[in-house]
Amino acid sequence: FFTAVVDVDAVLFAYAEQHTSAFVQELFGGFRGHLQSDASAVYNILERGPPRDTDDGVKLVGCFAHCRRYFFEAAICRYPVGLQGLLRIQAIYAADRACRRAPREDRAALRLEHVSPLVEELFAWVHAARDVTPGRNLATKALGYAVNQETELRRVLADGDMPLDNTRAERALRDEEER
């Protein structure tokens, strides 16, 4: 199954025999709007290569839960980078929870005021830590994921209603599988 949160409000399920770029092109080729999903390379086929990043095209939105997962794996293996990344992402989620309690018309401004600086700090730290973290390990994997997904992860700031992650879609998929 492919599962995605589309334009904040909808959860999409689509079954495919294989998880391929061709199926993504068929499924989303004509779609216009924000598409929040994991960072699977199969989504890059939209418009052959990186998706068109224009107002009339698809804008891929990253998932902070996937980013957090990589830092969690590094933290379990006692890499300090893992714990530091988790704490920074936890702060982003805490600030966002407070913003989501506000009236809808105030959320975007509150997110820019309270969440955006934390996202800026996260990515400044990620770039600095990546420069001084040697080797190929879970710490560098977490930092690399964050760097590679930076543009997509920052897109959650564009809309006060957009969730930080697509766990809603993943939970919906698990619920569907249990039926």
C-alpha positions as CSV (number, residue, x, y, z in Angstrom):
1,F,0.0,0.0,0.0
2,F,1.0,3.6,-0.6
3,T,-0.4,5.9,2.0
4,A,-0.1,9.7,1.9
5,V,-1.6,12.7,3.6
6,V,-2.7,14.9,0.7
7,D,-3.3,18.7,1.2
8,V,-3.6,18.3,5.0
9,D,-7.1,16.9,5.0
10,A,-7.1,13.6,3.2
11,V,-5.4,10.2,3.7
12,L,-4.9,8.3,0.5
13,F,-4.5,4.6,0.2
14,A,-3.4,2.9,-3.0
15,Y,-2.4,-0.7,-3.5
16,A,0.4,-1.7,-5.9
17,E,2.0,-5.0,-6.5
18,Q,5.4,-3.3,-6.2
19,H,6.6,0.0,-4.6
20,T,7.7,1.7,-7.8
21,S,8.2,5.1,-9.4
22,A,6.0,4.1,-12.3
23,F,3.1,3.6,-9.9
24,V,3.8,6.9,-8.2
25,Q,3.8,8.7,-11.5
26,E,0.4,7.0,-12.4
27,L,-1.1,7.8,-9.0
28,F,0.2,11.4,-8.5
29,G,1.2,12.5,-12.0
30,G,-1.7,15.0,-12.3
31,F,-1.8,16.0,-8.7
32,R,-1.2,19.6,-7.7
33,G,-0.6,20.6,-4.1
34,H,1.3,19.4,-1.0
35,L,2.0,15.7,-0.7
36,Q,3.4,14.6,2.7
37,S,5.1,11.2,2.6
38,D,8.2,9.4,3.7
39,A,11.4,10.2,1.8
40,S,11.3,7.2,-0.5
41,A,13.0,7.9,-3.8
42,V,10.0,6.5,-5.7
43,Y,8.3,9.9,-5.3
44,N,11.1,11.7,-7.2
45,I,9.7,10.4,-10.5
46,L,7.0,13.1,-10.4
47,E,8.0,15.1,-13.4
48,R,11.1,13.0,-14.1
49,G,13.6,13.7,-11.4
50,P,12.8,16.0,-8.5
51,P,9.2,17.1,-8.6
52,R,8.3,20.4,-10.1
53,D,8.5,22.9,-7.3
54,T,6.1,25.5,-8.6
55,D,2.8,26.8,-7.4
56,D,1.0,24.6,-9.9
57,G,3.0,21.4,-9.2
58,V,3.5,18.9,-6.5
59,K,5.3,20.1,-3.4
60,L,6.7,17.2,-1.3
61,V,6.5,17.7,2.4
62,G,8.8,15.9,4.8
63,C,8.0,14.0,7.9
64,F,9.6,14.9,11.2
65,A,8.7,11.5,12.6
66,H,10.9,9.8,10.0
67,C,13.7,12.3,10.8
68,R,13.2,11.7,14.5
69,R,13.4,7.9,14.0
70,Y,17.0,8.2,12.6
71,F,18.1,10.2,15.6
72,F,16.4,7.7,18.0
73,E,18.4,4.9,16.4
74,A,21.6,6.8,16.9
75,A,20.6,7.7,20.5
76,I,20.0,4.0,21.4
77,C,23.5,3.2,20.2
78,R,24.8,6.0,22.5
79,Y,25.8,8.5,19.9
80,P,25.5,12.0,21.5
81,V,24.3,13.4,18.2
82,G,21.2,11.1,18.5
83,L,20.2,12.5,21.8
84,Q,20.8,16.1,20.8
85,G,18.8,15.6,17.7
86,L,15.9,14.0,19.6
87,L,15.9,16.9,22.1
88,R,15.8,19.5,19.3
89,I,12.9,17.7,17.5
90,Q,11.1,17.2,20.8
91,A,11.2,21.0,21.3
92,I,9.8,21.5,17.8
93,Y,6.9,19.1,18.5
94,A,6.2,20.8,21.9
95,A,6.1,24.3,20.4
96,D,3.9,23.0,17.5
97,R,1.4,21.4,20.0
98,A,0.9,24.8,21.7
99,C,0.3,26.4,18.3
100,R,-2.2,23.8,17.2
101,R,-4.3,24.7,20.3
102,A,-4.7,28.3,19.0
103,P,-7.6,29.3,16.8
104,R,-7.0,28.3,13.2
105,E,-6.6,31.8,11.9
106,D,-3.7,32.4,14.4
107,R,-1.8,29.1,13.8
108,A,0.4,30.1,10.8
109,A,1.7,33.2,12.6
110,L,2.3,31.4,15.8
111,R,4.1,28.6,14.0
112,L,6.3,31.2,12.3
113,E,7.0,32.9,15.7
114,H,7.6,29.8,17.9
115,V,8.3,26.8,15.7
116,S,10.2,28.3,12.8
117,P,13.2,29.5,15.0
118,L,13.5,26.0,16.5
119,V,13.5,24.5,12.9
120,E,16.2,27.1,12.0
121,E,18.3,26.0,15.1
122,L,17.8,22.3,14.3
123,F,19.2,22.7,10.7
124,A,22.0,25.1,11.8
125,W,23.0,22.5,14.3
126,V,22.6,19.6,11.8
127,H,24.9,21.2,9.3
128,A,27.5,22.0,12.0
129,A,27.4,18.6,13.5
130,R,27.6,16.9,10.2
131,D,30.8,18.7,9.5
132,V,32.5,17.3,12.6
133,T,30.9,13.9,12.9
134,P,33.2,11.3,11.2
135,G,32.6,8.0,9.7
136,R,29.6,6.1,8.4
137,N,27.4,5.2,11.4
138,L,23.9,5.8,12.8
139,A,24.8,9.4,13.8
140,T,26.0,10.4,10.3
141,K,23.0,8.6,8.8
142,A,20.6,10.7,11.0
143,L,22.4,13.9,10.1
144,G,22.5,13.0,6.4
145,Y,18.8,12.3,6.4
146,A,18.0,15.7,8.0
147,V,20.2,17.5,5.5
148,N,18.8,15.6,2.5
149,Q,15.2,16.3,3.6
150,E,15.7,19.9,4.8
151,T,13.7,21.6,2.1
152,E,10.8,19.1,2.4
153,L,10.8,19.3,6.3
154,R,10.8,23.1,6.3
155,R,7.6,23.0,4.1
156,V,5.5,22.2,7.2
157,L,6.0,25.8,8.2
158,A,4.0,27.0,5.0
159,D,0.6,26.1,6.5
160,G,-0.5,26.3,10.1
161,D,-2.7,23.3,9.7
162,M,-0.1,21.0,8.1
163,P,1.1,18.3,10.5
164,L,4.8,17.9,11.3
165,D,4.6,14.3,10.3
166,N,2.6,11.7,8.3
167,T,2.0,9.4,11.2
168,R,-1.7,9.9,10.8
169,A,-1.4,8.2,7.4
170,E,0.7,5.4,8.8
171,R,-1.8,4.9,11.7
172,A,-4.7,4.8,9.2
173,L,-2.8,2.2,7.1
174,R,-2.3,0.0,10.2
175,D,-5.9,0.4,11.2
176,E,-6.9,-0.6,7.6
177,E,-4.6,-3.6,7.7
178,E,-6.2,-4.8,11.0
179,R,-9.7,-4.8,9.4
